[in-house]
Amino acid sequence: MATDRQKGKGTADDLARRKFLSAAAAAGLGGTGLAVGLASCDRPDKTATTAAPAASGSGPGETAPAPGAATRVGGTHGGHEVPPGQLDPYYGFWSGGHSGEFRVLAVPSMREIKRIPVFQPDPLSGWGQTNESKKILGTRPDGSLKFSNGDSHHPVASYANGTYDGKYAWTNDKLNTRIARIRLDTFECDKITELPNVQGLHGACPDKRDPVDANINHTTRLFVGAEFGIPLPNDGKDMENPAKYGSLVTCIDAETMEVRWQCQMDGNMDLLATSYDGKLAAWNQYNSENGLKFADMMVAERDNVVFINVARIEQAVKDRKFKTIGDSKVPVVDGTKNGNKDPKTAVVCYVPIPKNPHGVNATPDGKYFIASGKLSPTCSVIDLSLMLKWFDGEVKEPRDTVVAEPELGLGPLHTTFDGKGNAFTTLFLDSQVVKWDVEAAIKAFKGDKNAKVVLDRIDCNYQPGHLNASMAETREADGKWLVVGSKFSKDRFLPVGPLHSENEQLFDIGGEKMKLIGDHPAHPEPHDFIIVRRDKVKTRQVYNLDDFPNPIKDFKDSRLERKGNKVTVFLAAGAPQFSLPDFKVKRGDEVTIVLTNIDKVEDLTHGIGIQNYSVNMIVNPGETKSVTFKADKPGVYWCYCTHFCHALHLEMRSRMLVEA
Amino acid sequence: MATDRQKGKGTADDLARRKFLSAAAAAGLGGTGLAVGLASCDRPDKTATTAAPAASGSGPGETAPAPGAATRVGGTHGGHEVPPGQLDPYYGFWSGGHSGEFRVLAVPSMREIKRIPVFQPDPLSGWGQTNESKKILGTRPDGSLKFSNGDSHHPVASYANGTYDGKYAWTNDKLNTRIARIRLDTFECDKITELPNVQGLHGACPDKRDPVDANINHTTRLFVGAEFGIPLPNDGKDMENPAKYGSLVTCIDAETMEVRWQCQMDGNMDLLATSYDGKLAAWNQYNSENGLKFADMMVAERDNVVFINVARIEQAVKDRKFKTIGDSKVPVVDGTKNGNKDPKTAVVCYVPIPKNPHGVNATPDGKYFIASGKLSPTCSVIDLSLMLKWFDGEVKEPRDTVVAEPELGLGPLHTTFDGKGNAFTTLFLDSQVVKWDVEAAIKAFKGDKNAKVVLDRIDCNYQPGHLNASMAETREADGKWLVVGSKFSKDRFLPVGPLHSENEQLFDIGGEKMKLIGDHPAHPEPHDFIIVRRDKVKTRQVYNLDDFPNPIKDFKDSRLERKGNKVTVFLAAGAPQFSLPDFKVKRGDEVTIVLTNIDKVEDLTHGIGIQNYSVNMIVNPGETKSVTFKADKPGVYWCYCTHFCHALHLEMRSRMLVEA
């Protein structure tokens, strides 16, 4: 099956042989044969064809490369050339998978310009070791981190007026059920919230407009799904009783990051999109069966896209129509089918679509949600105006909101948009991207046999998952660049032992046909990414000393304060010296170092590392941070600047003297 | 000073105004003024000139890009184009600084193709969490990691016949005084050794030939310096007595990674090089004063390059002429000046050179060591044949081994080679690379006023530190590519908040003039790198099940074994299923998961993440790993595959049931 590939010549018509995968076929996917087949089909030259040079689409107006700039295509080492002295027109925000981090790339050069520590300790910055970061990450009673890793899948960002406002990004932790927020001025994580009574946090999406007050046209809430059903409450009793299992969706306040409410569903809640009018959010559901074992998750011929009516849920909370679960005080509204039989009062709607779908995306015109079929070769297009009518009792069946279901190829996973009416869907099994016309698909669904649905298809590297186009998750989708993340990098880069990098590919989608521009490796394992026009993001490059509660503004303010066996050392760093050449503590003291970087120059970061004490943190220009540890070893321990700062950086040191 | 720049027009002659920095000038460097000046001199277009396209030097014979491949120069986003479907001709091994990791780049495309966890826990692979990795990293009595971070500066690799043999790489941990070894078949760290009685491990270098048995022409030892002097022993007593302070160099067995011996020196021991004949290793010394405070480290007008005579030290150990320090049983030979007054028996030689030098490099012809001046605008060239004669009593003064000391510019830090007699030195303060002729410098030193020493100089980005050319640290230096690491990335990439990436630049050095090819960002903070021809490295891409002591070779071998409250779960992963759909333990049990990846397909890695238990690790094809934790929370906890493996990856799960 995997070797029976469409070599870029497929059309909607010749897909007829690709029938909907039956239960039997799905069961066939259960063995290891398919993966073996997929992975072992050597095809080193698959994307080796150099695309013909062409003037590619330049960036939007104010950020376009200079006219006349050379355009290079066909490279394998990264992306499209951004001429020397010019900056990329887009930021890319990338999840880091179980690396736990959040990444920033420059698009289309595909340079990785920042790794932001989020769920994982970061020895460079001291994230997870400084007192400030431990407060954000959460600790156990003994002061150690509650969680030391994470699995970040989906980066999203805050909206105003239907487009990015550059305020916040968020990402999920599928491993330890958390949501993190990243400030888009400082590119640092500032809040992490753990969600109660859920497991398998997969999709997360901010609202784009207030569902209650339409005048508030910016993000105020964040919605999160839960992919794994668990006993409610999960108390270790009655663990084999399927009736006790459930899955909740969660709403978080975008500013306070506190949980506002949850809603209990039938079946699992995977990936989601929110509507531009703020009223709806919808998840794909691949395990509507609530199956607890592998085979049980693929029994039903249809699963669902599940819509929530946000205003109605919040009204239910106001009306105190909710329960709470276990120790959690979060109101949980009933979103089950049984509790929502009347559309006019329902808080949810379950729309049946072909089995085990994956990924829901909102078209930039605000009209449709598109769910990708995964085990079905189709995408399902749902008309949001019909969905709103269903909630008003004006549409009979949930399924009547489906206005198109084009067959695209094997393993559709995710869909993105160019803002010109076209959708681009990854085919995981075919290792292709398909470009298709949404309105034509709607016409075809109505019976128009002349509707030209599939416009182009192009081979990409093995096992493509997420894809995203520039600004595609906003009303300003601009159809310039498309990035596709492929899980296998085999044959693309020099061998590096058993653990491979992943592979991502950049495509120019400015023209009629998609063009492959280049490959770049990705440290495992980015799942998803959004591509944001650079004018949307305004960073701060230097802190003010007063941004922090306890800055040491001058070398002369340096001091050591002792209270019993607790010692605080107030230290400043100014290139190339620390403000104290040494400081003395006693063995057994609890020592806190408060360090201010008094340099005001952009890029002039200092660090402090304490020899053999496993202490390290950086302070950026103007920043103050602190770290606490026990002085449990006697002797002299050099403290040195760990972040290159000056010609005399090596000489920038202090000594901690620990008296025996 | 910083803005008074040579704009690529400098010659040896017009450097006359750049006098040796006096003590007063060095003191002037002590303030923050210089760094401010350096960093605030906005020069956004500094390297913005697009170099004229030219046919660059291709790689060596068997690894050269295909004839006729397009050559692109002037890009800012990475490196030189490697045509689609072709692989880079070189591996680059990069230190990761206080990120703690080791990196692999492909050169000249400058793609980062792997991050190898070394000194820091890695949530993706489970490094620092699996039992196997904890054994390598070292633990405290309570089972937690002894050290949770590191500061890796210098990557080096093993030799045979004067060139790389592709067996091992090593890197140092300056923070917690360790040396790590990375296997170059699996690209994984396999051993870490902590060194006794030293702090500030900076340089590390393997020997290139046996110093005793000349028939052994491959690496058997590794030498390491110590940048910070400490009391010997460092017991918390008498901490202010300078006479008690000392610094040791350490010799480690390359195979066992055990410490063979140490040698106590006067002054600190910074960076080093070893000779191709195996007989000598030499360190630069920037604090021969043993100063404990900033200003005290710059008092002397001259510091040293310090040579050790390896065979004589090892004979002293054999003759039991050593002491031990504190609890350590490692023999420590006397390498102080007082103990080594007679050259014919001396184990060390202190060669005075201008103050506070940085970096020692060996010329590929095996003849010279070159130390870069840092606070002096010079490099010092030392003739190894004269050094050997000094040890034989045939050369009067150590200084007589210096055969050249050319003035190159402000802040020479490191030097590399093209194998054609030319040296390339970074100027940290001038932000330039200088290409100079070593033999011409020797002639000039002898008085030849017509000797043309400086052949070319080129601007690079702010604050260049290390540089290295392809194969430059071997006899096979090929003069194709040069990489320069610059500490500041200001103006080169999109702004990302207060913490910047670093910037690295690729130069084509195949022609008479150096050519800038491109910039790429580097996550802080790589210090150094080596560039190795790809035919030197032979990787293994899949493990054999029997490479591990306890593989679960078949799903039917899965089981749970209980001994008291210790439970071991033997589990296999084969796409897209775990071998057990669930397993049951009791609250309070100590649970060990032993997981084997039975898939044999390259790139088909699986992971296991246990919800809310902060457990995650991967297993590569054929690999078996284990993780142990306490089941301290009752309830159902989904275990899921965290590394994308299959179309039904999301469905690949098991359940851990923890009975209350």
Interface residues (C-beta under 8 A of the other chain):
Chain A: L29 G30 T32 L34 A35 V36 A39 S40 P44 D45 T47 A48 T49 T50 R72 G74 G75 T76 H77 G78 G79 E81 V82 P83 P84 G85 Q86 L87 D88 Y91 G97 H98 S99 G100 V104 A106 S109 M110 R111 E112 I113 K114 R115 F119 Q120 P121 D122 P123 L124 S125 Q129 K146 F147 S148 N149 G150 D151 K174 L175 N176 T177 D185 T186 F187 E188 Q199 G200 E227 F228 I230 P231 N234 D235 G236 K237 M239 E240 D270 Y286 N287 L292 K293 F294 M297 M298 N356 H358 K374 L375 G411 F428 L429 Q463 G465 K487 F488 S489 K490 F493 L494 P495 V496 G497 P498 L499 H500 S501 G518 D519 H520 P521 H523 P524 E525 H527 R534 T539 R540 Q541 V542 Y543 G574 A575 P576 Q577 P581 D582 R587 I598 D599 K600 V601 E602 D603 L604 T605 G607 G609 Q611 N612 S614 N616 I618 N620 P621 G622 E623 P634 G635 V636 Y637 W638 Y640 T642 H643 F644 C645 H646 A647 L648 L650 E651 M652 R653 R655 L657 V658 E659 A660
Chain B: L29 G30 T32 L34 A35 V36 A39 S40 P44 D45 T47 A48 T49 T50 R72 G74 G75 T76 H77 G78 G79 E81 V82 P83 P84 G85 Q86 L87 D88 Y91 G97 H98 S99 G100 V104 A106 S109 M110 R111 E112 I113 K114 R115 F119 Q120 P121 D122 P123 L124 S125 Q129 K146 F147 S148 N149 G150 D151 K174 L175 N176 T177 D185 T186 F187 E188 Q199 G200 E227 F228 I230 P231 N234 D235 G236 K237 M239 E240 D270 Y286 N287 L292 K293 F294 M297 M298 N356 H358 K374 L375 G411 F428 L429 Q463 G465 K487 F488 S489 K490 F493 L494 P495 V496 G497 P498 L499 H500 S501 G518 D519 H520 P521 H523 P524 E525 H527 R534 T539 R540 Q541 V542 Y543 G574 A575 P576 Q577 P581 D582 R587 I598 D599 K600 V601 E602 D603 L604 T605 G607 G609 Q611 N612 S614 N616 I618 N620 P621 G622 E623 P634 G635 V636 Y637 W638 Y640 T642 H643 F644 C645 H646 A647 L648 L650 E651 M652 R653 R655 L657 V658 E659 A660
